[in-house]
């Protein structure tokens, strides 16, 4: 921090010298980019310290800007515009656009505020003497700036409660990289006298003896109430008896046969009770049948007549490749349904007046054909399809 302040002072000194002189020595002018930065800083310094002499206002502004550059929450703002740390004017292309989108002001109490020039929203506010306590509003950042991600913290355990009624903890890690946030490092607690050491215990049953010749148990309760520590007896030596070897098993069903010609199963139960090991049969040879290939090509029957629902169908005659199954044959399509010609109605309209009702028509039994009707010039403008419908209802 001390080194940063020294570098900041050097940078500010050089800046002030450049901002308060209009050229000296060899009479050369500053580069155009640096001149723009100089003008931007002068304007921002007047906003921060109105009515103050330019040299002093610029120095104060650069001091404040460098202090703000160290605030973690504001890092995305400065880094988005590639403003170095400490802030430098010469060769920095980011100061001008930064000061174009944010405004830095200070009130009489020494509180510094950064606002969004376009929206007027407050981005950050804090006492200059305690920037770490500042309030950051990521939602008010300029549109070009990506808001920082909120940190997720991993903490140490809380410390013992102190006489002032507080306990503390530390941050072990935070994620993701570059995140910002405010870890909770202190909380209220009830301070009491140091706990009494436990002197009496009740236990669970001893567990089974282990191969290392020991068995353990756990503490269920301890006394006196609220005590800690003590010397509970949680382990003792024992004589280990190895379990019997399993001799009988029940199994799951065999799995499907795999491409390597084997299938497997698992043990569901084993006996005698409590046994271990044994030689369960968990794998066997089998005959692998490759899965059927999906059909990709089909030959079909002719389409059926169009049905009243506007569809017609066909059936698959053959499919390939040989032995395939499934696939997506097209066995139905839309069609335009044409209702059949009503031969009886046509007969009643065109023939009944001359040949009598259909049931007793004098044309029955005379081998009437479409061609015979046309040869006798009796078609009366009817189509061949209509004539055939009449012939069909008359009969042979």
C-alpha positions in Angstrom: 0.0 0.0 0.0 2.8 2.4 0.9 4.6 1.7 -2.5 1.3 2.3 -4.3 0.9 5.7 -2.6 4.5 6.6 -3.6 3.7 5.6 -7.2 0.4 7.5 -7.1 2.2 10.6 -5.8 4.8 10.4 -8.6 2.0 9.9 -11.2 0.0 12.8 -9.9 3.0 15.1 -9.7 3.9 14.4 -13.3 0.3 14.8 -14.3 -0.1 18.2 -12.5 3.1 19.4 -14.1 1.6 18.5 -17.5 -1.8 19.9 -16.8 -0.7 23.3 -15.4 1.9 24.2 -18.1 1.2 24.8 -21.7 4.5 23.7 -23.2 8.1 24.5 -22.2 11.7 23.5 -23.0 11.7 22.4 -26.6 8.2 23.8 -27.2 6.8 20.4 -28.2 3.1 19.7 -27.7 1.7 16.5 -26.0 0.3 13.8 -28.2 -3.4 14.2 -29.1 -4.5 11.3 -26.9 -2.7 12.6 -23.9 -4.2 16.1 -24.6 -7.7 14.6 -24.6 -6.9 12.8 -21.3 -5.6 16.1 -19.8 -8.8 17.9 -20.8 -11.0 15.1 -19.4 -9.1 15.1 -16.1 -9.3 18.9 -15.8 -13.1 18.8 -16.4 -13.6 15.9 -13.9 -11.4 17.8 -11.3 -13.7 20.8 -11.6 -16.7 18.6 -10.9 -15.0 17.1 -7.8 -13.6 20.4 -6.5 -15.6 23.3 -7.9 -14.0 26.7 -7.3 -10.6 25.2 -6.3 -7.4 26.3 -8.1 -6.8 24.1 -11.2 -3.4 22.7 -9.9 -4.8 21.8 -6.5 -8.1 20.5 -8.0 -6.3 18.1 -10.4 -4.0 16.8 -7.7 -7.0 16.2 -5.4 -8.9 14.4 -8.2 -6.0 12.1 -9.1 -5.6 11.2 -5.4 -9.3 10.3 -5.2 -9.2 8.4 -8.5 -6.2 6.3 -7.4 -7.9 5.5 -4.1 -11.0 4.4 -5.9 -8.9 2.3 -8.2 -8.0 0.1 -5.2 -11.6 -0.8 -4.3 -12.3 -4.4 -5.4 -15.9 -3.8 -6.3 -14.9 -1.1 -8.8 -12.3 -3.2 -10.5 -14.6 -4.3 -13.4 -15.4 -0.6 -14.1 -11.7 0.4 -14.3 -10.6 -2.7 -16.0 -13.3 -2.5 -18.7 -11.7 0.8 -19.8 -8.2 -0.5 -19.3 -7.3 2.2 -16.7 -4.0 1.2 -15.1 -3.2 0.9 -11.4 -1.9 3.4 -10.4 -3.8 5.6 -12.8 -1.6 7.1 -15.5 -2.6 9.7 -18.0 0.2 9.5 -20.6 -0.4 6.5 -22.9 -3.7 5.6 -21.2 -6.5 5.4 -23.7 -9.1 4.5 -21.1 -9.3 7.6 -18.9 -11.2 9.7 -21.5 -14.1 7.1 -22.1 -14.2 6.3 -18.4 -14.7 9.9 -17.4 -17.2 10.3 -20.3 -19.6 7.7 -18.7 -19.2 8.3 -15.0 -19.1 11.4 -12.8 -17.1 11.6 -9.5 -18.2 14.1 -6.8 -17.5 14.8 -3.2 -19.8 16.4 -0.6 -18.8 18.6 2.4 -18.6 15.6 4.7 -16.0 14.0 2.5 -18.3 11.3 1.0 -17.3 10.3 -2.5 -20.0 9.3 -5.0 -19.7 7.8 -8.5 -22.7 8.2 -10.7 -23.7 7.0 -14.2 -23.8 10.1 -16.4 -26.4 8.7 -18.7 -28.9 7.4 -16.1 -27.9 9.4 -13.0 -27.9 6.2 -11.0 -25.4 5.9 -8.1 -22.8 3.3 -8.8 -20.7 3.7 -5.6 -20.7 5.9 -2.5 -18.5 5.8 0.5 -16.5 8.1 2.9 -13.2 8.9 1.4 -11.6 7.9 4.7 -13.2 4.4 4.6 -13.8 3.3 1.0 -14.0 -0.4 2.1 -17.4 0.4 3.7 -18.8 1.8 0.5 -22.1 0.7 -1.0 -21.9 -0.7 -4.6 -24.8 -0.8 -7.0 -23.8 -3.1 -9.9 -27.2 -2.4 -11.6 -26.2 1.2 -12.3 -22.9 0.4 -14.1 -22.7 1.8 -17.6 -24.2 -0.6 -20.2 -20.7 -1.4 -21.6 -19.5 -2.7 -18.3 -20.1 -6.3 -17.2 -21.3 -6.4 -13.5 -19.0 -8.4 -11.2 -20.2 -11.8 -10.1 -21.2 -12.1 -6.4 -18.8 -14.2 -4.3 -19.5 -17.5 -2.7 -17.4 -17.8 0.5 -15.9 -20.7 2.4 -15.4 -19.8 6.1 -13.4 -21.1 9.0 -15.3 -22.2 12.1 -16.6 -19.4 14.4 -14.3 -18.5 17.2 -15.2 -18.9 20.9 -17.6 -16.2 22.1 -15.7 -13.2 23.5 -16.6 -11.1 26.6 -18.0 -8.4 24.3 -20.6 -10.8 23.0 -19.2 -11.4 19.5 -17.4 -14.2 17.7 -15.5 -14.0 14.5 -14.4 -16.2 11.6 -12.2 -15.8 8.5 -12.6 -16.3 4.8 -10.8 -19.5 3.6 -11.7 -19.0 -0.1 -14.0 -17.1 -2.4 -15.2 -17.9 -5.9 -15.5 -17.4 -8.8 -12.3 -15.4 -9.7 -12.8 -11.7 -9.8 -16.0 -11.8 -7.8 -17.1 -9.1 -5.3 -19.1 -9.2 -2.1 -19.2 -8.6 1.6 -18.3 -11.7 3.7 -20.0 -12.1 7.1 -17.0 -12.2 9.5 -18.6 -11.4 12.9 -21.8 -12.2 14.7 -23.4 -11.8 18.1 -23.2 -14.5 20.7 -23.9 -15.2 24.3 -20.7 -15.1 26.4 -20.6 -17.4 29.3 -18.1 -19.0 31.7 -15.7 -21.6 30.3 -17.5 -25.0 30.1 -17.0 -27.7 32.7 -15.0 -30.8 31.7 -17.3 -33.9 31.3 -16.8 -36.6 34.0 -19.6 -39.1 33.3 -20.8 -40.7 30.1 -23.5 -43.0 28.7 -22.5 -45.1 25.6 -23.9 -47.0 22.6 -23.3 -50.7 22.5 -19.9 -52.0 21.4 -19.8 -52.6 17.7 -18.5 -55.9 16.2 -14.9 -56.9 16.7 -12.8 -55.7 13.8 -9.9 -57.7 12.2 -7.4 -55.5 14.1 -8.7 -56.9 17.4 -10.6 -53.7 18.5 -14.2 -52.7 18.9 -15.6 -49.2 19.4 -18.6 -47.3 20.7 -19.9 -43.7 20.8 -20.9 -41.3 23.5 -24.7 -40.9 23.8 -24.8 -38.4 26.7 -22.3 -36.7 29.0 -22.6 -34.9 32.3 -22.6 -32.5 34.0 -24.9 -30.5 31.6 -23.1 -28.3 29.1 -19.7 -29.9 29.8 -17.0 -30.5 27.1 -14.1 -32.8 26.7 -13.4 -35.4 29.3 -12.0 -38.9 28.7 -14.7 -41.3 27.4 -13.6 -44.9 26.8 -14.5 -45.4 23.1 -12.3 -48.4 22.2 -11.3 -51.7 23.7 -9.5 -54.9 22.7 -11.5 -57.9 21.6 -11.0 -61.4 20.0 -11.8 -61.3 16.3 -13.6 -64.3 14.8 -13.5 -64.3 11.0 -16.9 -64.8 9.4 -17.8 -68.0 7.7 -17.3 -68.4 3.9 -20.5 -68.1 1.9 -21.6 -71.4 0.3 -25.1 -70.6 -1.2 -26.3 -67.6 -3.2 -29.5 -66.2 -4.8 -29.0 -64.2 -8.0 -30.5 -61.5 -10.2 -31.6 -62.5 -13.7 -28.9 -62.8 -16.3 -28.2 -59.6 -18.3 -28.6 -59.5 -22.1 -25.9 -61.3 -24.0 -23.1 -58.8 -24.8 -21.1 -58.6 -28.1 -18.1 -60.4 -26.4 -20.4 -63.5 -25.9 -20.9 -63.2 -22.2 -23.7 -62.2 -19.8 -23.6 -61.3 -16.1 -25.7 -61.3 -12.9 -25.4 -60.1 -9.3 -25.7 -61.7 -5.9 -29.0 -60.9 -4.1 -28.4 -62.9 -0.9 -25.8 -65.3 0.4 -25.7 -67.8 3.2 -25.0 -68.7 5.9 -25.9 -65.4 7.5 -23.0 -63.0 8.0 -20.7 -65.0 5.7 -18.2 -63.4 3.3 -16.4 -64.5 0.1 -17.3 -67.7 -1.5 -17.5 -68.4 -5.3 -20.7 -67.0 -6.8 -21.1 -67.6 -10.5 -21.5 -64.1 -11.9 -20.7 -64.6 -15.6 -21.4 -67.2 -18.3 -20.9 -67.7 -22.0 -23.9 -67.0 -24.3 -24.7 -66.6 -28.0 -24.7 -63.0 -29.1 -27.4 -62.0 -31.6 -26.7 -58.6 -33.2 -29.7 -56.2 -33.1 -31.8 -56.0 -36.2 -30.9 -53.3 -38.7 -33.6 -50.6 -39.3 -35.3 -50.8 -42.7 -34.4 -47.9 -45.0 -36.0 -48.8 -48.3 -39.5 -50.2 -49.2 -41.6 -51.4 -52.2 -45.3 -50.9 -52.0 -48.7 -52.0 -53.3 -50.8 -49.6 -55.4 -52.6 -46.8 -53.5 -56.2 -47.7 -52.5 -59.2 -45.7 -53.7 -59.5 -42.4 -52.0 -61.7 -42.7 -48.9 -64.4 -40.2 -47.7 -62.0 -38.9 -45.0 -59.6 -37.7 -47.7 -56.9 -40.4 -47.3 -55.8 -43.5 -49.3 -53.5 -46.3 -48.1 -51.1 -48.9 -49.4 -49.1 -51.8 -47.9 -45.4 -52.6 -47.8 -44.6 -55.5 -50.1 -40.8 -55.7 -49.4 -38.2 -53.9 -47.3 -34.4 -53.7 -47.2 -31.8 -54.3 -46.2 -32.5 -58.0 -45.7 -33.7 -59.0 -42.2 -34.3 -55.4 -41.2 -37.1 -54.2 -38.9 -39.0 -50.9 -38.3 -38.1 -48.0 -40.4 -40.6 -45.3 -41.6 -42.6 -46.6 -44.6 -45.1 -44.1 -46.1 -48.3 -46.1 -46.1 -50.9 -43.3 -46.1 -51.3 -40.0 -47.9 -53.9 -37.3 -48.4 -56.1 -37.4 -51.5 -59.2 -35.6 -53.0 -62.2 -37.7 -52.5 -64.8 -37.9 -55.3 -68.1 -39.4 -54.3 -69.3 -42.3 -56.5 -71.9 -41.6 -59.2 -75.4 -42.6 -58.1 -76.6 -44.7 -61.1 -80.1 -45.3 -59.7 -80.6 -41.5 -59.4 -79.4 -40.9 -62.9 -81.7 -43.6 -64.3 -84.7 -42.0 -62.5 -83.7 -38.6 -64.0 -82.9 -39.6 -67.6 -84.5 -43.0 -68.3 -87.5 -43.8 -66.1 -90.0 -41.7 -68.1 -89.4 -43.9 -71.2 -88.5 -47.3 -69.7 -90.4 -47.3 -66.4 -89.2 -47.6 -62.9 -85.8 -49.1 -62.3 -87.2 -52.2 -60.6 -89.4 -53.1 -63.6 -87.4 -51.3 -66.4 -88.0 -52.7 -69.9 -84.2 -52.5 -70.4 -83.4 -55.3 -68.0 -82.3 -58.5 -69.7 -81.4 -56.8 -72.9 -77.6 -56.6 -72.4 -77.5 -52.8 -72.4 -74.0 -51.4 -72.7 -72.5 -47.9 -72.8 -71.6 -48.3 -76.4 -75.2 -49.5 -77.3 -76.7 -46.4 -75.7 -74.3 -44.1 -77.6 -74.9 -46.0 -80.9 -78.6 -45.2 -80.5 -78.0 -41.6 -79.7 -79.6 -41.9 -76.3 -76.7 -40.5 -74.2 -78.4 -37.1 -73.8 -75.2 -35.4 -72.8 -74.2 -37.9 -70.1 -70.5 -38.8 -69.6 -69.3 -42.4 -70.1 -68.9 -42.7 -66.4 -72.5 -41.7 -65.8 -73.7 -44.0 -68.5 -71.7 -46.9 -67.0 -73.4 -46.2 -63.6 -76.8 -46.5 -65.2 -75.8 -49.7 -67.0 -74.6 -51.1 -63.8 -77.9 -50.6 -61.9 -80.0 -51.9 -64.8 -78.0 -55.1 -64.9 -77.5 -57.6 -67.7 
